[in-house]
């Protein structure tokens, strides 16, 4: 089983966040030693269009990484935001339990406020963003079905092998993940989030960055 791990990293990311990202990856490799990982943390000069939408720029970076690094032997793609400061060491195993026809994400929480949901623009339920504070979604249960997820998720590589790529959302109410998630659902894939599996996003001012 080979997993392509893609972690877009801004060239301006502070060293402390880069070090945290590397430590988390090393911990994951040790815990999931039965899996093969092909890891790419891209902070090179990716040609990004001069566009007012940040999601257009994000989509360009993700597509660049897929086009450059995706290989026929990859069975899954694990996207991990470079601003995450904690996630379970066995995260790939947990997400893979939901099968080859599902995009699966943990809940994404914000550091300093353990009950505050982070990626409300990436996680969409029946057209509406996740709520910042509980209850985050209308659905109950450990695994919920959504329109879209973001921040950190495992996707079947077959979806990308079929040519599915990111594009800017129809409105900034959503983010660049929306385009791939919509296409995935049209092709019969499920999009899911796991309530009891959590990742933690950095509170960026702690690292000298703007909160947005």
N, C-alpha and C positions, 0 to 999 in steps of 0.2 A: 504494500500500500504506500503510494507516494503522494505527499501533500505539498503543493506549492504554497509557500507562506509569503505573502506580499505585505510589506509595511512601508507605505509612502512616508518619507521623512522630509520635512522642510529643511533646506540648508541652514536656516536660522534657528533650528531647534537647539536649545541650550545643552551643553554636555551632560548635565545631570539627568535630563530626560533620556538622552541617547544611552547613557549607561544603564538606566533603569530598564529600558527596552531590551537591551542586550542580556541583562541578568534574567529577565523573565523568559526570554527565548531559551537560554541555556538550561534553566530549570525545567522548562517544558520538554526539551530534548532528552534530558536525563530521565524524566518520569515516563515519557512515551517512547522508550528506546526500541520498541517493536515496530515503530513506524519510520518511514523514510521521509525526511524533510528536505525540500529545496527552497532555501530562504533568500529573499532579496529585499534589502532595505535601501530603497532608492532615494538618494539625495543629490543626484547628478543634475546637470542643467537640462531638464526636460523642456522641450519647446512648448510653452504654454501661450495660448492666444491672449491678446490684450482685449479682455472682455469684462464687462461690468459685473457679470454674474460669477461669484466665487465657485458656484457649482459647475459652471462650464469649465473652469480651470481644474477643479477636482476630477471631473470626468475625463479630461484630457490626460491627466497624470495616471489614472487607473488604466485607461486604455493603452497608454504607452507601456506600462508595466506588463499588462497581459500580452501585448503583441511582442514584446521583447523576451519574456521569460516563460510563457506557457509552452509546454512540450507535450507530445502525444502520451508520454508515460504518466503524466499527472492525472490523478483520479479525483482529487479535491483541491479547491483553492481556499485558503484561510486568510482572510483579510484581518489585520490587526492595526488599529490606529496607533501611531507612534506616541500619543499622549497618554496611553494607558499606563497606570502605575501598579496595577495588580490584576491578576486573573488566575484561575485555577491551573495548576501545573498539568493536570490531565484533561485540559479543555478539549483537545481534538477528539479524544476517546468519547467524551460525553456528547459532543455534538454529532458525532458519526452514528450514534445509536439510533438516530431518526431516519436513517436510510439514504439511498442514493438519489431519491427524487425530492429532496427537501433542502431548502436553505435555512440554516438554523443559527440563531444568535442567543447569547446570554443577555440578561438585562444589563444595561449600562448605567451605572450610578456615578455621582459626582463626589470626589474627595471633599472632606470637611462636612458635607451634608449627606450622611449615609442613606437617607430616605428620599433624596432628590434625584429624580431621573435625569440622566444627562442628555441623551440624543433624541430629543422629542421630535426633531425634524426627520430623523431617519426611521423611526418606529411609527408606523401608520396603521390604524385600525379602522376599517370601513371608511376610509377617506379622511379620517381625523387624526391629528397628531397625538402622540402619547401625552398624558398630563405630567406636569413637572412634579406633582406631589401625589401621594396615594389617594384614591385608587388610580393607578397609571392607565389602566384599560378597563373596558366594560366587562371583558371576559374574566372568569375565574379559572382556576386550575393551574397545574404546574407547567403545562405546555399549551400555549395559545397560538392560534392561527391569525396572521396579520397580513396586511397588504404589502408591507415593506419593513425591513430592519436595517440597522446601520452600525457603525462604530467598530464592531468585531463580529464576523460571522463566517461560517463554513458553507461553501457552495459546491455542488457537484461540478467538477471541471468540464463535464460533458456540455454543460450549458454554454461555457465560453468556447469550447471546441466547435460548437455549432455556429459560432460567429456572433453571439450576443455580446454587446458592448454598452458602455455607459454613455449617456447623453444628458444635457441639461434638462431639468424638470420643466413641466409646462408652467409652473409658478414657483416662486421662492418659498412658498408654503411647504414644499417638499425639498429634498436634496437629490444629489446625483444618483443615489442608490435606487431611487424610485423607478428609473427607466429599466434597469435590469430586473428588478423584482416584478414589475408589471409584465415584462416579456416572459419571465420564468413561469408566472402563474398562467399565462396564456398557453404555455407549452405543457402544462400539467404538473409543474412542480409545486410543492407546498412551501410556504414561507412561515416560519415559526420562531417563537421566542420562548425561552425557558426561564420561568419566574425564579426558580431556586438556584440558578447558576448566575453569578454576578461578576462583572468586571468593573474596575474603578478607573475613572478618568481623572487626570490631574486637575487640581484647581490651578489654572495657569498663572495667576499672579504670584504664586509661590515660586515660580520659575522665571520671573521677570517678564512674562508675556501678558498680553491683553487677555481679559477674561473671555472674549469672543473668538 
